[in-house]
Amino acid sequence: MKKSVGIAFLFAAWLVLPLTAPLAYEGGTVSNGGTIAGVVKFKGDAPTPKKLKITKDKKVCAKSPKTEPSLIVSGGKVVNAVVFITDIKKGKKMKPLKVTLDQNGCEYAPHVLAFPAGSTVNILNPDRILHNIHTYSKKNKPFNRAQPKFKKSLKVKFSKPEIISVKCDVHSWMGGWFFVAGNPYYSVTDGKGSFKLTDVPSGTYMVEVWHETLGKMSQKVTVKPKEEVEITFELAKK
């Protein structure tokens, strides 16, 4: 009886290992790596940015006009989308970073903050008013903490890959995102909707784009040594 139980346990473990083991990323030296570059386009007519209504702490928060940051389209290109490789297992080194989220003027800057798992986020409060940082995470421990005016900096570490919504419970219009990456191949599109992934080992990969309101899209990309491959994503409003 004990022998059969042991065999069953080993068999169950064998079933689980292939699903979990390949998720680990191995960082090292990349020789003759290639580059994946491109843009994220918006399909259709670009929406007119909506003005945000400032309802609290107006002396600080309403110094400059604010618009809804959840969908920014510039010249037909999507800003603040994250492009990343989903299935790479080995490549350049991935080191934890010290990154900063600012709340100056009751806005999150940057709106989408991307960093490798294991990194520490330094959350700044130069406004000299009360903010409250609330992360809606599932894999990482949720963080919900007041940041009074005398607390100019808070540090939070995120250990597991995840896309996390960030809110301020004091100022309802304040919202942003943390993109905690499982490998170093990620890029947030800039003001022209552009992205670039460098030092990619030669091979074929699944590249995905994520946007908070437009959703996800992916495509296979083949990278050759020392060459740059250009790709385009086109996202539409749902």
C-alpha atoms as a printed R data frame, in Angstrom:
    type eleno elety resid chain resno       x      y       z
1   ATOM     1    CA   MET     A     1   0.000  0.000   0.000
2   ATOM     2    CA   LYS     A     2   2.810  2.434   0.968
3   ATOM     3    CA   LYS     A     3   4.665  1.631  -2.264
4   ATOM     4    CA   SER     A     4   1.611  2.432  -4.404
5   ATOM     5    CA   VAL     A     5   1.054  5.721  -2.553
6   ATOM     6    CA   GLY     A     6   4.693  6.652  -3.128
7   ATOM     7    CA   ILE     A     7   4.450  5.909  -6.835
8   ATOM     8    CA   ALA     A     8   1.271  7.967  -7.082
9   ATOM     9    CA   PHE     A     9   2.978 10.885  -5.352
10  ATOM    10    CA   LEU     A    10   5.978 10.758  -7.697
11  ATOM    11    CA   PHE     A    11   3.682 10.588 -10.706
12  ATOM    12    CA   ALA     A    12   1.736 13.651  -9.493
13  ATOM    13    CA   ALA     A    13   4.991 15.523  -8.943
14  ATOM    14    CA   TRP     A    14   6.140 14.595 -12.457
15  ATOM    15    CA   LEU     A    15   2.917 16.078 -13.837
16  ATOM    16    CA   VAL     A    16   3.436 19.348 -11.964
17  ATOM    17    CA   LEU     A    17   7.146 19.921 -12.642
18  ATOM    18    CA   PRO     A    18   6.939 20.401 -16.417
19  ATOM    19    CA   LEU     A    19   4.329 23.109 -15.877
20  ATOM    20    CA   THR     A    20   6.262 25.099 -13.305
21  ATOM    21    CA   ALA     A    21   9.955 24.555 -14.034
22  ATOM    22    CA   PRO     A    22  10.055 26.190 -17.511
23  ATOM    23    CA   LEU     A    23   8.711 29.454 -16.074
24  ATOM    24    CA   ALA     A    24  12.076 30.228 -14.450
25  ATOM    25    CA   TYR     A    25  14.244 32.722 -16.309
26  ATOM    26    CA   GLU     A    26  18.018 32.288 -16.572
27  ATOM    27    CA   GLY     A    27  20.063 35.430 -17.088
28  ATOM    28    CA   GLY     A    28  23.561 35.529 -18.525
29  ATOM    29    CA   THR     A    29  25.631 36.845 -21.406
30  ATOM    30    CA   VAL     A    30  24.052 37.254 -24.837
31  ATOM    31    CA   SER     A    31  26.345 37.158 -27.861
32  ATOM    32    CA   ASN     A    32  25.207 38.481 -31.241
33  ATOM    33    CA   GLY     A    33  21.779 39.345 -29.909
34  ATOM    34    CA   GLY     A    34  19.112 40.921 -32.065
35  ATOM    35    CA   THR     A    35  16.505 43.640 -31.558
36  ATOM    36    CA   ILE     A    36  12.725 43.735 -31.719
37  ATOM    37    CA   ALA     A    37  11.383 47.231 -32.411
38  ATOM    38    CA   GLY     A    38   8.171 48.758 -33.615
39  ATOM    39    CA   VAL     A    39   5.068 50.744 -32.790
40  ATOM    40    CA   VAL     A    40   1.619 50.184 -31.330
41  ATOM    41    CA   LYS     A    41  -1.065 51.763 -33.518
42  ATOM    42    CA   PHE     A    42  -4.607 52.737 -32.626
43  ATOM    43    CA   LYS     A    43  -7.291 51.472 -34.986
44  ATOM    44    CA   GLY     A    44  -9.999 54.036 -35.656
45  ATOM    45    CA   ASP     A    45 -10.420 57.667 -34.736
46  ATOM    46    CA   ALA     A    46  -8.436 58.795 -31.744
47  ATOM    47    CA   PRO     A    47 -10.672 59.617 -28.766
48  ATOM    48    CA   THR     A    48 -10.699 63.135 -27.359
49  ATOM    49    CA   PRO     A    49  -9.028 63.139 -23.933
50  ATOM    50    CA   LYS     A    50 -11.564 63.709 -21.172
51  ATOM    51    CA   LYS     A    51 -10.910 66.362 -18.562
52  ATOM    52    CA   LEU     A    52 -10.649 65.063 -15.020
53  ATOM    53    CA   LYS     A    53 -12.810 66.638 -12.343
54  ATOM    54    CA   ILE     A    54 -10.732 67.574  -9.318
55  ATOM    55    CA   THR     A    55 -12.899 67.332  -6.213
56  ATOM    56    CA   LYS     A    56 -10.422 67.513  -3.342
57  ATOM    57    CA   ASP     A    57  -7.306 69.453  -2.280
58  ATOM    58    CA   LYS     A    58  -7.846 71.815  -5.191
59  ATOM    59    CA   LYS     A    59  -5.105 74.237  -4.170
60  ATOM    60    CA   VAL     A    60  -2.564 71.503  -4.835
61  ATOM    61    CA   CYS     A    61  -4.279 69.140  -7.240
62  ATOM    62    CA   ALA     A    62  -5.912 71.694  -9.557
63  ATOM    63    CA   LYS     A    63  -2.879 73.867 -10.246
64  ATOM    64    CA   SER     A    64  -2.791 72.490 -13.783
65  ATOM    65    CA   PRO     A    65  -5.590 70.894 -15.872
66  ATOM    66    CA   LYS     A    66  -5.650 67.104 -15.992
67  ATOM    67    CA   THR     A    67  -6.984 64.630 -18.547
68  ATOM    68    CA   GLU     A    68  -7.929 60.967 -18.266
69  ATOM    69    CA   PRO     A    69  -4.630 58.995 -18.647
70  ATOM    70    CA   SER     A    70  -6.098 55.530 -19.302
71  ATOM    71    CA   LEU     A    71  -6.004 55.954 -23.098
72  ATOM    72    CA   ILE     A    72  -3.529 58.324 -24.714
73  ATOM    73    CA   VAL     A    73  -3.242 58.288 -28.504
74  ATOM    74    CA   SER     A    74  -0.602 60.461 -30.146
75  ATOM    75    CA   GLY     A    75  -0.403 60.676 -33.936
76  ATOM    76    CA   GLY     A    76  -2.398 57.485 -34.242
77  ATOM    77    CA   LYS     A    77  -0.049 55.625 -31.884
78  ATOM    78    CA   VAL     A    78  -0.804 54.228 -28.415
79  ATOM    79    CA   VAL     A    79   1.158 55.598 -25.461
80  ATOM    80    CA   ASN     A    80   1.757 53.608 -22.247
81  ATOM    81    CA   ALA     A    81   1.282 50.148 -23.742
82  ATOM    82    CA   VAL     A    82   3.689 47.455 -22.543
83  ATOM    83    CA   VAL     A    83   5.331 45.179 -25.112
84  ATOM    84    CA   PHE     A    84   7.115 42.121 -23.783
85  ATOM    85    CA   ILE     A    85   8.315 38.604 -24.626
86  ATOM    86    CA   THR     A    86   6.183 36.003 -22.868
87  ATOM    87    CA   ASP     A    87   8.048 32.746 -23.455
88  ATOM    88    CA   ILE     A    88  11.775 33.494 -23.279
89  ATOM    89    CA   LYS     A    89  13.628 31.295 -20.804
90  ATOM    90    CA   LYS     A    90  17.214 32.434 -21.224
91  ATOM    91    CA   GLY     A    91  18.820 35.722 -22.185
92  ATOM    92    CA   LYS     A    92  20.491 38.828 -20.792
93  ATOM    93    CA   LYS     A    93  20.866 39.374 -17.077
94  ATOM    94    CA   MET     A    94  17.889 40.608 -15.106
95  ATOM    95    CA   LYS     A    95  18.766 42.672 -12.052
96  ATOM    96    CA   PRO     A    96  16.337 44.168  -9.532
97  ATOM    97    CA   LEU     A    97  16.066 47.933  -9.906
98  ATOM    98    CA   LYS     A    98  15.280 50.909  -7.709
99  ATOM    99    CA   VAL     A    99  12.505 52.767  -9.520
100 ATOM   100    CA   THR     A   100  10.406 55.797  -8.622
101 ATOM   101    CA   LEU     A   101   6.699 56.589  -8.695
102 ATOM   102    CA   ASP     A   102   6.011 60.293  -8.224
103 ATOM   103    CA   GLN     A   103   2.718 61.838  -7.103
104 ATOM   104    CA   ASN     A   104   3.527 65.462  -7.851
105 ATOM   105    CA   GLY     A   105   0.345 67.470  -8.440
106 ATOM   106    CA   CYS     A   106  -1.883 64.513  -7.525
107 ATOM   107    CA   GLU     A   107  -0.919 62.499 -10.605
108 ATOM   108    CA   TYR     A   108   1.071 59.295 -10.918
109 ATOM   109    CA   ALA     A   109   4.227 59.675 -12.966
110 ATOM   110    CA   PRO     A   110   4.867 57.556 -14.841
111 ATOM   111    CA   HIS     A   111   1.323 56.340 -15.397
112 ATOM   112    CA   VAL     A   112   2.649 52.854 -16.234
113 ATOM   113    CA   LEU     A   113   5.794 51.888 -14.336
114 ATOM   114    CA   ALA     A   114   7.539 48.713 -15.564
115 ATOM   115    CA   PHE     A   115  10.345 46.967 -13.702
116 ATOM   116    CA   PRO     A   116  11.755 43.452 -13.096
117 ATOM   117    CA   ALA     A   117  10.469 41.245 -10.306
118 ATOM   118    CA   GLY     A   118  12.479 41.773  -7.133
119 ATOM   119    CA   SER     A   119  12.690 45.525  -7.638
120 ATOM   120    CA   THR     A   120  11.868 48.213  -5.087
121 ATOM   121    CA   VAL     A   121   9.528 51.107  -5.866
122 ATOM   122    CA   ASN     A   122  10.228 54.399  -4.133
123 ATOM   123    CA   ILE     A   123   6.900 56.252  -3.887
124 ATOM   124    CA   LEU     A   124   7.312 60.012  -3.547
125 ATOM   125    CA   ASN     A   125   4.901 62.533  -2.049
126 ATOM   126    CA   PRO     A   126   6.086 66.087  -2.748
127 ATOM   127    CA   ASP     A   127   2.527 67.467  -2.521
128 ATOM   128    CA   ARG     A   128   2.542 68.041   1.253
129 ATOM   129    CA   ILE     A   129  -0.978 66.604   1.506
130 ATOM   130    CA   LEU     A   130  -2.296 63.169   2.421
131 ATOM   131    CA   HIS     A   131  -2.111 60.449  -0.236
132 ATOM   132    CA   ASN     A   132  -2.944 56.760   0.157
133 ATOM   133    CA   ILE     A   133  -1.203 54.107  -1.935
134 ATOM   134    CA   HIS     A   134  -3.396 51.090  -2.620
135 ATOM   135    CA   THR     A   135  -2.151 48.232  -4.839
136 ATOM   136    CA   TYR     A   136  -4.648 45.662  -6.113
137 ATOM   137    CA   SER     A   137  -2.281 42.722  -6.462
138 ATOM   138    CA   LYS     A   138  -2.872 38.976  -6.277
139 ATOM   139    CA   LYS     A   139   0.572 37.380  -6.552
140 ATOM   140    CA   ASN     A   140   2.369 40.029  -4.539
141 ATOM   141    CA   LYS     A   141   1.161 41.087  -1.103
142 ATOM   142    CA   PRO     A   142  -1.359 43.948  -1.505
143 ATOM   143    CA   PHE     A   143  -0.113 47.284  -0.195
144 ATOM   144    CA   ASN     A   144  -2.570 49.769   1.334
145 ATOM   145    CA   ARG     A   145  -0.887 52.520   3.264
146 ATOM   146    CA   ALA     A   146  -1.472 56.173   4.026
147 ATOM   147    CA   GLN     A   147   1.282 58.606   3.074
148 ATOM   148    CA   PRO     A   148   0.862 61.805   5.126
149 ATOM   149    CA   LYS     A   149   2.468 65.068   4.061
150 ATOM   150    CA   PHE     A   150   5.472 64.518   6.338
151 ATOM   151    CA   LYS     A   151   6.147 61.081   4.804
152 ATOM   152    CA   LYS     A   152   7.913 62.111   1.615
153 ATOM   153    CA   SER     A   153   8.958 58.603   0.578
154 ATOM   154    CA   LEU     A   154   7.695 55.032   0.908
155 ATOM   155    CA   LYS     A   155   9.519 51.966  -0.350
156 ATOM   156    CA   VAL     A   156   7.747 48.792  -1.498
157 ATOM   157    CA   LYS     A   157   9.286 45.636  -2.952
158 ATOM   158    CA   PHE     A   158   7.520 43.463  -5.557
159 ATOM   159    CA   SER     A   159   8.880 39.938  -5.898
160 ATOM   160    CA   LYS     A   160   6.564 38.194  -8.368
161 ATOM   161    CA   PRO     A   161   5.662 38.968 -12.008
162 ATOM   162    CA   GLU     A   162   2.243 40.602 -12.195
163 ATOM   163    CA   ILE     A   163   0.316 43.555 -13.631
164 ATOM   164    CA   ILE     A   164  -0.929 45.622 -10.700
165 ATOM   165    CA   SER     A   165  -3.494 48.403 -10.532
166 ATOM   166    CA   VAL     A   166  -2.505 51.286  -8.244
167 ATOM   167    CA   LYS     A   167  -5.024 53.723  -6.749
168 ATOM   168    CA   CYS     A   168  -5.148 56.613  -4.300
169 ATOM   169    CA   ASP     A   169  -8.058 56.195  -1.901
170 ATOM   170    CA   VAL     A   170  -7.942 59.900  -1.044
171 ATOM   171    CA   HIS     A   171  -8.060 61.245  -4.616
172 ATOM   172    CA   SER     A   172 -10.385 59.097  -6.722
173 ATOM   173    CA   TRP     A   173  -9.036 60.245 -10.104
174 ATOM   174    CA   MET     A   174  -5.499 59.040  -9.348
175 ATOM   175    CA   GLY     A   175  -4.764 55.694 -10.994
176 ATOM   176    CA   GLY     A   176  -1.740 53.952 -12.451
177 ATOM   177    CA   TRP     A   177  -0.136 50.572 -13.083
178 ATOM   178    CA   PHE     A   178   2.881 48.543 -12.042
179 ATOM   179    CA   PHE     A   179   4.102 46.047 -14.647
180 ATOM   180    CA   VAL     A   180   6.268 43.589 -12.705
181 ATOM   181    CA   ALA     A   181   8.211 41.683 -15.367
182 ATOM   182    CA   GLY     A   182   9.374 38.079 -15.218
183 ATOM   183    CA   ASN     A   183  12.229 38.713 -17.656
184 ATOM   184    CA   PRO     A   184  14.176 41.787 -18.845
185 ATOM   185    CA   TYR     A   185  12.506 41.911 -22.262
186 ATOM   186    CA   TYR     A   186   9.792 44.534 -21.817
187 ATOM   187    CA   SER     A   187   9.227 48.091 -23.003
188 ATOM   188    CA   VAL     A   188   6.607 50.782 -22.333
189 ATOM   189    CA   THR     A   189   5.637 52.665 -25.487
190 ATOM   190    CA   ASP     A   190   6.772 56.272 -25.505
191 ATOM   191    CA   GLY     A   191   5.020 59.428 -26.691
192 ATOM   192    CA   LYS     A   192   5.253 58.190 -30.287
193 ATOM   193    CA   GLY     A   193   3.947 54.703 -29.511
194 ATOM   194    CA   SER     A   194   7.388 53.199 -30.067
195 ATOM   195    CA   PHE     A   195   9.087 50.325 -28.251
196 ATOM   196    CA   LYS     A   196  12.374 48.434 -28.448
197 ATOM   197    CA   LEU     A   197  13.655 45.158 -26.972
198 ATOM   198    CA   THR     A   198  17.425 44.718 -27.219
199 ATOM   199    CA   ASP     A   199  19.987 41.913 -26.803
200 ATOM   200    CA   VAL     A   200  17.439 39.246 -27.670
201 ATOM   201    CA   PRO     A   201  18.997 35.802 -28.308
202 ATOM   202    CA   SER     A   202  18.289 34.428 -31.776
203 ATOM   203    CA   GLY     A   203  15.126 32.343 -31.914
204 ATOM   204    CA   THR     A   204  11.365 32.526 -32.292
205 ATOM   205    CA   TYR     A   205   9.330 34.097 -29.517
206 ATOM   206    CA   MET     A   206   5.808 35.143 -28.627
207 ATOM   207    CA   VAL     A   207   5.670 38.922 -28.227
208 ATOM   208    CA   GLU     A   208   2.647 40.424 -26.506
209 ATOM   209    CA   VAL     A   209   1.302 43.927 -26.050
210 ATOM   210    CA   TRP     A   210  -0.819 44.884 -23.044
211 ATOM   211    CA   HIS     A   211  -2.846 48.049 -22.566
212 ATOM   212    CA   GLU     A   212  -5.110 48.839 -19.647
213 ATOM   213    CA   THR     A   213  -8.190 49.632 -21.749
214 ATOM   214    CA   LEU     A   214  -7.411 48.108 -25.160
215 ATOM   215    CA   GLY     A   215  -6.488 44.651 -23.900
216 ATOM   216    CA   LYS     A   216  -3.869 42.256 -25.247
217 ATOM   217    CA   MET     A   217  -2.552 41.068 -28.586
218 ATOM   218    CA   SER     A   218   0.351 38.792 -29.469
219 ATOM   219    CA   GLN     A   219   2.368 37.621 -32.446
220 ATOM   220    CA   LYS     A   220   5.287 35.300 -33.127
221 ATOM   221    CA   VAL     A   221   8.571 36.968 -33.974
222 ATOM   222    CA   THR     A   222  11.799 35.420 -35.254
223 ATOM   223    CA   VAL     A   223  15.005 37.144 -34.188
224 ATOM   224    CA   LYS     A   224  18.258 36.700 -36.105
225 ATOM   225    CA   PRO     A   225  21.768 37.456 -34.784
226 ATOM   226    CA   LYS     A   226  22.732 41.146 -34.886
227 ATOM   227    CA   GLU     A   227  19.597 42.052 -36.838
228 ATOM   228    CA   GLU     A   228  16.615 44.243 -36.009
229 ATOM   229    CA   VAL     A   229  13.138 42.996 -36.768
230 ATOM   230    CA   GLU     A   230  10.313 45.516 -36.902
231 ATOM   231    CA   ILE     A   231   6.772 44.628 -35.877
232 ATOM   232    CA   THR     A   232   3.507 46.527 -35.537
233 ATOM   233    CA   PHE     A   233   0.550 46.014 -33.252
234 ATOM   234    CA   GLU     A   234  -2.821 47.585 -33.936
235 ATOM   235    CA   LEU     A   235  -5.249 47.883 -31.052
236 ATOM   236    CA   ALA     A   236  -8.884 48.948 -31.199
237 ATOM   237    CA   LYS     A   237 -11.205 50.260 -28.531
238 ATOM   238    CA   LYS     A   238 -13.528 47.566 -27.218
